[in-house]
Amino acid sequence: QVQLVESGGGLVQAGGSVRLSCAASGIMFRIYTMGWYRQAPGKQRELVATITSGRTTNYADSVKGRFTISRDNAKNTVYLQMNNLKPEDTTVYYCSALLTRDNYWGQGTQVTVSS
């Protein structure tokens, strides 16, 4: 059974930092492209950042220079370091694991940035 369990969300002031973690089980983690997405109420889910098995990263323009995605294959965990947070970063963040046609999602973790 595949599980992606996010943690690390919460309430933070604008300009602050948060690190999200996503622990994966039930997959061969090291070969998956891992990603973070976010979805605000009434809006489509949007890409935040991805990291391939070869550690190539990709970021949404809105988070470049502020967020950093990384992975620890020994711990089957992907991280999202979020710095200089803005109120518009407030939403639910989802972890994703992708390999060809296999796409798994976590349950999401709320990040709220107060102004």
Secondary structure, 3 states (H helix, E strand, C coil): CCEEEEECCEEEECCCCEEEEEEEECCCHHHCEEEEEEECCCCCCEEEEEECCCCCEEECCCCCCCEEEEEECCCCEEEEEECCCCHHHCEEEEEEEEECCEEEECCCEEEEEEC
